[in-house]
């Protein structure tokens, strides 16, 4: 396993970009009905949370610059372990409303390091 903070930021960026671009022209109804789409988005949200968790392990001073970093990691845990309580409205809202801002923060952190 790597201890490179840039790798974790890059993983977060790739996953967040996937979420944003995949949902850009999609409607909530399509998201609710298309299991492949929903599962793909959930998987990338898991990646965001896990990469942030690993980033916090190796470089907490960087991870803590991400707004609500603890909530993001906690949501990852719900996605993985609490699948039976997942709510498509919550996933949609996070993917559409929160991930674009998170992506901007990740890009800022990557540029600040470069």
MARDOPA-436006 format. One record per residue: residue number from 1; x, y, z of N, C-alpha, C in turn; residue in one letter. Coordinates in Angstrom, 2 decimals. Layout:
// MARDOPA-436006
<atom pos="NUM" n_u="X" n_v="Y" n_w="Z" ca_u="X" ca_v="Y" ca_w="Z" c_u="X" c_v="Y" c_w="Z" code="A"/>
...
***
This chain:
// MARDOPA-436006
<atom pos="1" n_u="0.84" n_v="-1.18" n_w="0.00" ca_u="0.00" ca_v="0.00" ca_w="0.00" c_u="0.89" c_v="1.24" c_w="0.00" code="X"/>
<atom pos="2" n_u="0.45" n_v="2.21" n_w="-0.76" ca_u="1.22" ca_v="3.45" ca_w="-0.87" c_u="0.91" c_v="4.39" c_w="0.29" code="X"/>
<atom pos="3" n_u="1.85" n_v="5.25" n_w="0.55" ca_u="1.66" ca_v="6.30" ca_w="1.56" c_u="1.70" c_v="7.68" c_w="0.92" code="X"/>
<atom pos="4" n_u="1.46" n_v="7.74" n_w="-0.39" ca_u="1.56" ca_v="8.98" ca_w="-1.14" c_u="0.23" c_v="9.73" c_w="-1.13" code="X"/>
<atom pos="5" n_u="0.17" n_v="10.87" n_w="-0.46" ca_u="-1.07" ca_v="11.64" ca_w="-0.42" c_u="-1.60" c_v="12.00" c_w="-1.81" code="X"/>
<atom pos="6" n_u="-0.70" n_v="12.24" n_w="-2.76" ca_u="-1.14" ca_v="12.60" ca_w="-4.11" c_u="-1.89" c_v="11.46" c_w="-4.78" code="X"/>
<atom pos="7" n_u="-1.53" n_v="10.23" n_w="-4.48" ca_u="-2.25" ca_v="9.09" ca_w="-5.04" c_u="-3.68" c_v="9.08" c_w="-4.53" code="X"/>
<atom pos="8" n_u="-3.87" n_v="9.30" n_w="-3.23" ca_u="-5.21" ca_v="9.30" ca_w="-2.67" c_u="-6.05" c_v="10.46" c_w="-3.19" code="X"/>
<atom pos="9" n_u="-5.44" n_v="11.64" n_w="-3.31" ca_u="-6.14" ca_v="12.77" ca_w="-3.90" c_u="-6.51" c_v="12.47" c_w="-5.36" code="X"/>
<atom pos="10" n_u="-5.59" n_v="11.85" n_w="-6.08" ca_u="-5.87" ca_v="11.48" ca_w="-7.47" c_u="-7.00" c_v="10.47" c_w="-7.59" code="X"/>
<atom pos="11" n_u="-7.02" n_v="9.51" n_w="-6.68" ca_u="-8.11" ca_v="8.52" ca_w="-6.67" c_u="-9.45" c_v="9.20" c_w="-6.39" code="X"/>
<atom pos="12" n_u="-9.44" n_v="10.12" n_w="-5.44" ca_u="-10.66" ca_v="10.86" ca_w="-5.13" c_u="-11.11" c_v="11.69" c_w="-6.33" code="X"/>
<atom pos="13" n_u="-10.17" n_v="12.32" n_w="-6.98" ca_u="-10.49" ca_v="13.16" ca_w="-8.14" c_u="-11.10" c_v="12.33" c_w="-9.25" code="X"/>
<atom pos="14" n_u="-10.50" n_v="11.21" n_w="-9.56" ca_u="-11.01" ca_v="10.34" ca_w="-10.63" c_u="-12.43" c_v="9.87" c_w="-10.32" code="X"/>
<atom pos="15" n_u="-12.66" n_v="9.44" n_w="-9.09" ca_u="-13.99" ca_v="8.96" ca_w="-8.70" c_u="-15.01" c_v="10.09" c_w="-8.73" code="X"/>
<atom pos="16" n_u="-14.64" n_v="11.26" n_w="-8.22" ca_u="-15.56" ca_v="12.40" ca_w="-8.21" c_u="-15.86" c_v="12.87" c_w="-9.62" code="X"/>
<atom pos="17" n_u="-14.86" n_v="12.89" n_w="-10.48" ca_u="-15.08" ca_v="13.27" ca_w="-11.88" c_u="-16.05" c_v="12.30" c_w="-12.56" code="X"/>
<atom pos="18" n_u="-15.90" n_v="11.02" n_w="-12.27" ca_u="-16.82" ca_v="10.02" ca_w="-12.83" c_u="-18.25" c_v="10.31" c_w="-12.40" code="X"/>
<atom pos="19" n_u="-18.44" n_v="10.57" n_w="-11.12" ca_u="-19.78" ca_v="10.84" ca_w="-10.59" c_u="-20.38" c_v="12.07" c_w="-11.27" code="X"/>
<atom pos="20" n_u="-19.62" n_v="13.15" n_w="-11.31" ca_u="-20.11" ca_v="14.40" ca_w="-11.88" c_u="-20.43" c_v="14.23" c_w="-13.36" code="X"/>
<atom pos="21" n_u="-19.52" n_v="13.65" n_w="-14.11" ca_u="-19.74" ca_v="13.53" ca_w="-15.56" c_u="-20.84" c_v="12.53" c_w="-15.89" code="X"/>
<atom pos="22" n_u="-20.93" n_v="11.46" n_w="-15.13" ca_u="-21.94" ca_v="10.44" ca_w="-15.40" c_u="-23.34" c_v="10.95" c_w="-15.12" code="X"/>
<atom pos="23" n_u="-23.49" n_v="11.77" n_w="-14.11" ca_u="-24.82" ca_v="12.27" ca_w="-13.74" c_u="-25.16" c_v="13.62" c_w="-14.37" code="X"/>
<atom pos="24" n_u="-24.25" n_v="14.18" n_w="-15.15" ca_u="-24.44" ca_v="15.53" ca_w="-15.69" c_u="-25.76" c_v="15.70" c_w="-16.43" code="X"/>
<atom pos="25" n_u="-26.13" n_v="14.77" n_w="-17.25" ca_u="-27.35" ca_v="14.89" ca_w="-18.05" c_u="-28.38" c_v="13.85" c_w="-17.69" code="X"/>
<atom pos="26" n_u="-28.33" n_v="13.36" n_w="-16.48" ca_u="-29.27" ca_v="12.34" ca_w="-16.03" c_u="-30.32" c_v="12.95" c_w="-15.11" code="X"/>
<atom pos="27" n_u="-31.46" n_v="12.34" n_w="-15.11" ca_u="-32.56" ca_v="12.75" ca_w="-14.24" c_u="-32.66" c_v="11.79" c_w="-13.07" code="X"/>
<atom pos="28" n_u="-33.23" n_v="12.26" n_w="-12.00" ca_u="-33.38" ca_v="11.45" ca_w="-10.78" c_u="-34.13" c_v="10.15" c_w="-11.08" code="X"/>
<atom pos="29" n_u="-35.16" n_v="10.20" n_w="-11.90" ca_u="-35.94" ca_v="9.00" ca_w="-12.22" c_u="-35.08" c_v="7.93" c_w="-12.87" code="X"/>
<atom pos="30" n_u="-34.20" n_v="8.35" n_w="-13.77" ca_u="-33.29" ca_v="7.40" ca_w="-14.42" c_u="-32.36" c_v="6.78" c_w="-13.39" code="X"/>
<atom pos="31" n_u="-31.87" n_v="7.60" n_w="-12.49" ca_u="-30.98" ca_v="7.11" ca_w="-11.44" c_u="-31.68" c_v="6.07" c_w="-10.57" code="X"/>
<atom pos="32" n_u="-32.92" n_v="6.34" n_w="-10.25" ca_u="-33.68" ca_v="5.42" ca_w="-9.40" c_u="-33.98" c_v="4.10" c_w="-10.11" code="X"/>
<atom pos="33" n_u="-34.20" n_v="4.14" n_w="-11.41" ca_u="-34.61" ca_v="2.96" ca_w="-12.15" c_u="-33.46" c_v="2.14" c_w="-12.71" code="X"/>
<atom pos="34" n_u="-32.31" n_v="2.76" n_w="-12.94" ca_u="-31.18" ca_v="2.09" ca_w="-13.58" c_u="-30.21" c_v="1.58" c_w="-12.50" code="X"/>
<atom pos="35" n_u="-30.32" n_v="0.30" n_w="-12.19" ca_u="-29.48" ca_v="-0.28" ca_w="-11.14" c_u="-28.00" c_v="-0.21" c_w="-11.46" code="X"/>
<atom pos="36" n_u="-27.63" n_v="-0.39" n_w="-12.71" ca_u="-26.22" ca_v="-0.33" ca_w="-13.09" c_u="-25.68" c_v="1.07" c_w="-12.83" code="X"/>
<atom pos="37" n_u="-26.42" n_v="2.07" n_w="-13.22" ca_u="-26.02" ca_v="3.45" ca_w="-12.97" c_u="-25.90" c_v="3.71" c_w="-11.47" code="X"/>
<atom pos="38" n_u="-26.90" n_v="3.33" n_w="-10.72" ca_u="-26.89" ca_v="3.58" ca_w="-9.28" c_u="-25.73" c_v="2.86" c_w="-8.60" code="X"/>
<atom pos="39" n_u="-25.52" n_v="1.61" n_w="-8.96" ca_u="-24.42" ca_v="0.85" ca_w="-8.34" c_u="-23.06" c_v="1.44" c_w="-8.71" code="X"/>
<atom pos="40" n_u="-22.92" n_v="1.93" n_w="-9.93" ca_u="-21.65" ca_v="2.55" ca_w="-10.34" c_u="-21.38" c_v="3.82" c_w="-9.52" code="X"/>
<atom pos="41" n_u="-22.41" n_v="4.63" n_w="-9.33" ca_u="-22.24" ca_v="5.85" ca_w="-8.54" c_u="-21.92" c_v="5.50" c_w="-7.09" code="X"/>
<atom pos="42" n_u="-22.63" n_v="4.54" n_w="-6.53" ca_u="-22.35" ca_v="4.11" ca_w="-5.15" c_u="-20.90" c_v="3.64" c_w="-5.03" code="X"/>
<atom pos="43" n_u="-20.42" n_v="2.88" n_w="-6.01" ca_u="-19.05" ca_v="2.37" ca_w="-5.96" c_u="-18.04" c_v="3.51" c_w="-5.94" code="X"/>
<atom pos="44" n_u="-18.28" n_v="4.52" n_w="-6.75" ca_u="-17.34" ca_v="5.65" ca_w="-6.79" c_u="-17.42" c_v="6.49" c_w="-5.53" code="X"/>
<atom pos="45" n_u="-18.59" n_v="6.57" n_w="-4.92" ca_u="-18.69" ca_v="7.27" ca_w="-3.63" c_u="-17.93" c_v="6.51" c_w="-2.55" code="X"/>
<atom pos="46" n_u="-17.95" n_v="5.19" n_w="-2.63" ca_u="-17.14" ca_v="4.38" ca_w="-1.71" c_u="-15.66" c_v="4.70" c_w="-1.91" code="X"/>
<atom pos="47" n_u="-15.25" n_v="4.78" n_w="-3.16" ca_u="-13.84" ca_v="5.09" ca_w="-3.46" c_u="-13.44" c_v="6.44" c_w="-2.90" code="X"/>
<atom pos="48" n_u="-14.31" n_v="7.43" n_w="-3.06" ca_u="-14.02" ca_v="8.77" ca_w="-2.51" c_u="-13.78" c_v="8.68" c_w="-1.01" code="X"/>
<atom pos="49" n_u="-14.69" n_v="8.01" n_w="-0.31" ca_u="-14.58" ca_v="7.91" ca_w="1.15" c_u="-13.38" c_v="7.11" c_w="1.60" code="X"/>
<atom pos="50" n_u="-13.09" n_v="6.03" n_w="0.91" ca_u="-11.94" ca_v="5.20" ca_w="1.30" c_u="-10.63" c_v="5.92" c_w="1.01" code="X"/>
<atom pos="51" n_u="-10.54" n_v="6.59" n_w="-0.13" ca_u="-9.32" ca_v="7.34" ca_w="-0.44" c_u="-9.11" c_v="8.47" c_w="0.57" code="X"/>
<atom pos="52" n_u="-10.18" n_v="9.12" n_w="0.97" ca_u="-10.07" ca_v="10.17" ca_w="1.99" c_u="-9.66" c_v="9.58" c_w="3.33" code="X"/>
<atom pos="53" n_u="-10.18" n_v="8.43" n_w="3.66" ca_u="-9.78" ca_v="7.74" ca_w="4.89" c_u="-8.29" c_v="7.41" c_w="4.87" code="X"/>
<atom pos="54" n_u="-7.82" n_v="6.89" n_w="3.76" ca_u="-6.39" ca_v="6.58" ca_w="3.64" c_u="-5.54" c_v="7.85" c_w="3.66" code="X"/>
<atom pos="55" n_u="-6.04" n_v="8.91" n_w="3.01" ca_u="-5.34" ca_v="10.19" ca_w="3.04" c_u="-5.22" c_v="10.69" c_w="4.47" code="X"/>
<atom pos="56" n_u="-6.30" n_v="10.57" n_w="5.23" ca_u="-6.26" ca_v="11.01" ca_w="6.62" c_u="-5.26" c_v="10.20" c_w="7.44" code="X"/>
<atom pos="57" n_u="-5.11" n_v="8.95" n_w="7.10" ca_u="-4.16" ca_v="8.10" ca_w="7.81" c_u="-2.71" c_v="8.55" c_w="7.56" code="X"/>
<atom pos="58" n_u="-2.40" n_v="8.93" n_w="6.32" ca_u="-1.01" ca_v="9.28" ca_w="5.99" c_u="-0.71" c_v="10.77" c_w="6.03" code="X"/>
<atom pos="59" n_u="-1.74" n_v="11.60" n_w="5.84" ca_u="-1.53" ca_v="13.05" ca_w="5.83" c_u="-2.77" c_v="13.75" c_w="6.37" code="X"/>
<atom pos="60" n_u="-3.01" n_v="13.63" n_w="7.67" ca_u="-4.22" ca_v="14.22" ca_w="8.25" c_u="-4.33" c_v="15.72" c_w="8.01" code="X"/>
<atom pos="61" n_u="-3.21" n_v="16.40" n_w="7.93" ca_u="-3.25" ca_v="17.85" ca_w="7.72" c_u="-3.83" c_v="18.21" c_w="6.35" code="X"/>
<atom pos="62" n_u="-3.71" n_v="17.32" n_w="5.39" ca_u="-4.32" ca_v="17.55" ca_w="4.08" c_u="-5.79" c_v="17.14" c_w="4.11" code="X"/>
<atom pos="63" n_u="-6.06" n_v="15.96" n_w="4.63" ca_u="-7.44" ca_v="15.44" ca_w="4.66" c_u="-8.37" c_v="16.37" c_w="5.43" code="X"/>
<atom pos="64" n_u="-7.88" n_v="16.97" n_w="6.47" ca_u="-8.72" ca_v="17.83" ca_w="7.31" c_u="-9.04" c_v="19.16" c_w="6.64" code="X"/>
<atom pos="65" n_u="-8.43" n_v="19.44" n_w="5.50" ca_u="-8.77" ca_v="20.62" ca_w="4.72" c_u="-10.05" c_v="20.41" c_w="3.90" code="X"/>
<atom pos="66" n_u="-10.48" n_v="19.16" n_w="3.80" ca_u="-11.71" ca_v="18.83" ca_w="3.07" c_u="-12.89" c_v="19.05" c_w="4.01" code="X"/>
<atom pos="67" n_u="-13.81" n_v="19.90" n_w="3.57" ca_u="-15.00" ca_v="20.15" ca_w="4.38" c_u="-15.74" c_v="18.85" c_w="4.66" code="X"/>
<atom pos="68" n_u="-16.13" n_v="18.69" n_w="5.91" ca_u="-16.92" ca_v="17.54" ca_w="6.35" c_u="-16.22" c_v="16.19" c_w="6.07" code="X"/>
<atom pos="69" n_u="-14.91" n_v="16.17" n_w="6.20" ca_u="-14.15" ca_v="14.96" ca_w="5.89" c_u="-14.61" c_v="13.77" c_w="6.72" code="X"/>
<atom pos="70" n_u="-14.96" n_v="14.00" n_w="7.96" ca_u="-15.43" ca_v="12.89" ca_w="8.81" c_u="-16.76" c_v="12.33" c_w="8.31" code="X"/>
<atom pos="71" n_u="-17.63" n_v="13.22" n_w="7.84" ca_u="-18.92" ca_v="12.78" ca_w="7.30" c_u="-18.74" c_v="11.97" c_w="6.03" code="X"/>
<atom pos="72" n_u="-17.79" n_v="12.36" n_w="5.20" ca_u="-17.53" ca_v="11.65" ca_w="3.94" c_u="-17.05" c_v="10.24" c_w="4.24" code="X"/>
<atom pos="73" n_u="-16.13" n_v="10.12" n_w="5.17" ca_u="-15.63" ca_v="8.79" ca_w="5.56" c_u="-16.76" c_v="7.98" c_w="6.20" code="X"/>
<atom pos="74" n_u="-17.56" n_v="8.62" n_w="7.03" ca_u="-18.68" ca_v="7.93" ca_w="7.66" c_u="-19.70" c_v="7.45" c_w="6.64" code="X"/>
<atom pos="75" n_u="-19.95" n_v="8.26" n_w="5.60" ca_u="-20.89" ca_v="7.85" ca_w="4.56" c_u="-20.35" c_v="6.66" c_w="3.79" code="X"/>
<atom pos="76" n_u="-19.05" n_v="6.63" n_w="3.58" ca_u="-18.43" ca_v="5.46" ca_w="2.93" c_u="-18.74" c_v="4.21" c_w="3.73" code="X"/>
<atom pos="77" n_u="-18.64" n_v="4.31" n_w="5.05" ca_u="-18.91" ca_v="3.16" ca_w="5.90" c_u="-20.37" c_v="2.73" c_w="5.81" code="X"/>
<atom pos="78" n_u="-21.27" n_v="3.68" n_w="5.68" ca_u="-22.69" ca_v="3.34" ca_w="5.51" c_u="-22.90" c_v="2.65" c_w="4.17" code="X"/>
<atom pos="79" n_u="-22.27" n_v="3.16" n_w="3.11" ca_u="-22.40" ca_v="2.53" ca_w="1.80" c_u="-21.93" c_v="1.08" c_w="1.83" code="X"/>
<atom pos="80" n_u="-20.85" n_v="0.82" n_w="2.54" ca_u="-20.28" ca_v="-0.51" ca_w="2.57" c_u="-21.01" c_v="-1.43" c_w="3.54" code="X"/>
<atom pos="81" n_u="-21.29" n_v="-0.94" n_w="4.72" ca_u="-21.81" ca_v="-1.81" ca_w="5.78" c_u="-23.31" c_v="-1.66" c_w="6.02" code="X"/>
<atom pos="82" n_u="-23.89" n_v="-0.55" n_w="5.59" ca_u="-25.29" ca_v="-0.30" ca_w="5.88" c_u="-26.15" c_v="-0.31" c_w="4.64" code="X"/>
<atom pos="83" n_u="-25.77" n_v="-1.16" n_w="3.70" ca_u="-26.47" ca_v="-1.20" ca_w="2.41" c_u="-27.99" c_v="-1.32" c_w="2.57" code="X"/>
<atom pos="84" n_u="-28.43" n_v="-1.96" n_w="3.63" ca_u="-29.86" ca_v="-2.20" ca_w="3.82" c_u="-30.62" c_v="-0.95" c_w="4.27" code="X"/>
<atom pos="85" n_u="-29.90" n_v="0.09" n_w="4.65" ca_u="-30.58" ca_v="1.33" ca_w="5.05" c_u="-30.36" c_v="2.46" c_w="4.06" code="X"/>
<atom pos="86" n_u="-29.74" n_v="2.16" n_w="2.92" ca_u="-29.45" ca_v="3.19" ca_w="1.93" c_u="-30.73" c_v="3.75" c_w="1.35" code="X"/>
<atom pos="87" n_u="-30.67" n_v="5.02" n_w="1.05" ca_u="-31.80" ca_v="5.77" ca_w="0.53" c_u="-31.35" c_v="6.41" c_w="-0.78" code="X"/>
<atom pos="88" n_u="-32.03" n_v="6.10" n_w="-1.88" ca_u="-31.60" ca_v="6.65" ca_w="-3.17" c_u="-31.67" c_v="8.17" c_w="-3.20" code="X"/>
<atom pos="89" n_u="-32.58" n_v="8.77" n_w="-2.45" ca_u="-32.65" ca_v="10.24" ca_w="-2.40" c_u="-31.37" c_v="10.82" c_w="-1.82" code="X"/>
<atom pos="90" n_u="-30.88" n_v="10.22" n_w="-0.76" ca_u="-29.65" ca_v="10.69" ca_w="-0.13" c_u="-28.45" c_v="10.53" c_w="-1.06" code="X"/>
<atom pos="91" n_u="-28.35" n_v="9.39" n_w="-1.70" ca_u="-27.24" ca_v="9.15" ca_w="-2.62" c_u="-27.29" c_v="10.14" c_w="-3.78" code="X"/>
<atom pos="92" n_u="-28.47" n_v="10.34" n_w="-4.36" ca_u="-28.63" ca_v="11.30" ca_w="-5.45" c_u="-28.22" c_v="12.70" c_w="-5.00" code="X"/>
<atom pos="93" n_u="-28.71" n_v="13.13" n_w="-3.85" ca_u="-28.39" ca_v="14.48" ca_w="-3.37" c_u="-26.90" c_v="14.66" c_w="-3.13" code="X"/>
<atom pos="94" n_u="-26.26" n_v="13.69" n_w="-2.54" ca_u="-24.81" ca_v="13.78" ca_w="-2.30" c_u="-24.08" c_v="13.83" c_w="-3.63" code="X"/>
<atom pos="95" n_u="-24.45" n_v="12.95" n_w="-4.54" ca_u="-23.77" ca_v="12.88" ca_w="-5.83" c_u="-23.94" c_v="14.17" c_w="-6.64" code="X"/>
<atom pos="96" n_u="-25.14" n_v="14.72" n_w="-6.63" ca_u="-25.42" ca_v="15.90" ca_w="-7.44" c_u="-25.05" c_v="17.22" c_w="-6.76" code="X"/>
<atom pos="97" n_u="-25.19" n_v="17.30" n_w="-5.45" ca_u="-24.98" ca_v="18.58" ca_w="-4.75" c_u="-23.62" c_v="18.70" c_w="-4.07" code="X"/>
<atom pos="98" n_u="-23.13" n_v="17.60" n_w="-3.50" ca_u="-21.91" ca_v="17.67" ca_w="-2.70" c_u="-20.64" c_v="17.33" c_w="-3.48" code="X"/>
<atom pos="99" n_u="-20.75" n_v="16.38" n_w="-4.38" ca_u="-19.54" ca_v="15.92" ca_w="-5.09" c_u="-18.92" c_v="17.01" c_w="-5.97" code="X"/>
<atom pos="100" n_u="-19.69" n_v="17.83" n_w="-6.67" ca_u="-19.03" ca_v="18.90" ca_w="-7.45" c_u="-18.17" c_v="19.83" c_w="-6.59" code="X"/>
<atom pos="101" n_u="-18.65" n_v="20.21" n_w="-5.42" ca_u="-17.85" ca_v="21.05" ca_w="-4.52" c_u="-16.63" c_v="20.32" c_w="-3.99" code="X"/>
<atom pos="102" n_u="-16.81" n_v="19.05" n_w="-3.69" ca_u="-15.68" ca_v="18.24" ca_w="-3.24" c_u="-14.62" c_v="18.14" c_w="-4.34" code="X"/>
<atom pos="103" n_u="-15.07" n_v="17.95" n_w="-5.57" ca_u="-14.14" ca_v="17.88" ca_w="-6.69" c_u="-13.34" c_v="19.17" c_w="-6.81" code="X"/>
<atom pos="104" n_u="-13.99" n_v="20.30" n_w="-6.65" ca_u="-13.28" ca_v="21.58" ca_w="-6.71" c_u="-12.22" c_v="21.66" c_w="-5.61" code="X"/>
<atom pos="105" n_u="-12.54" n_v="21.19" n_w="-4.41" ca_u="-11.58" ca_v="21.21" ca_w="-3.30" c_u="-10.41" c_v="20.28" c_w="-3.60" code="X"/>
<atom pos="106" n_u="-10.68" n_v="19.10" n_w="-4.13" ca_u="-9.62" ca_v="18.16" ca_w="-4.47" c_u="-8.69" c_v="18.78" c_w="-5.51" code="X"/>
<atom pos="107" n_u="-9.26" n_v="19.41" n_w="-6.51" ca_u="-8.43" ca_v="20.05" ca_w="-7.54" c_u="-7.58" c_v="21.15" c_w="-6.93" code="X"/>
<atom pos="108" n_u="-8.15" n_v="21.92" n_w="-6.01" ca_u="-7.38" ca_v="22.96" ca_w="-5.32" c_u="-6.21" c_v="22.35" c_w="-4.56" code="X"/>
<atom pos="109" n_u="-6.46" n_v="21.28" n_w="-3.82" ca_u="-5.40" ca_v="20.63" ca_w="-3.05" c_u="-4.31" c_v="20.07" c_w="-3.95" code="X"/>
<atom pos="110" n_u="-4.70" n_v="19.50" n_w="-5.08" ca_u="-3.71" ca_v="18.97" ca_w="-6.02" c_u="-2.87" c_v="20.10" c_w="-6.61" code="X"/>
<atom pos="111" n_u="-3.49" n_v="21.20" n_w="-6.94" ca_u="-2.76" ca_v="22.35" ca_w="-7.50" c_u="-1.85" c_v="22.99" c_w="-6.45" code="X"/>
<atom pos="112" n_u="-2.30" n_v="23.02" n_w="-5.21" ca_u="-1.50" ca_v="23.62" ca_w="-4.14" c_u="-0.24" c_v="22.81" c_w="-3.88" code="X"/>
<atom pos="113" n_u="-0.33" n_v="21.50" n_w="-4.11" ca_u="0.83" ca_v="20.64" ca_w="-3.88" c_u="1.80" c_v="20.67" c_w="-5.05" code="X"/>
<atom pos="114" n_u="1.29" n_v="21.01" n_w="-6.21" ca_u="2.09" ca_v="20.94" ca_w="-7.45" c_u="2.96" c_v="22.08" c_w="-7.68" code="X"/>
***
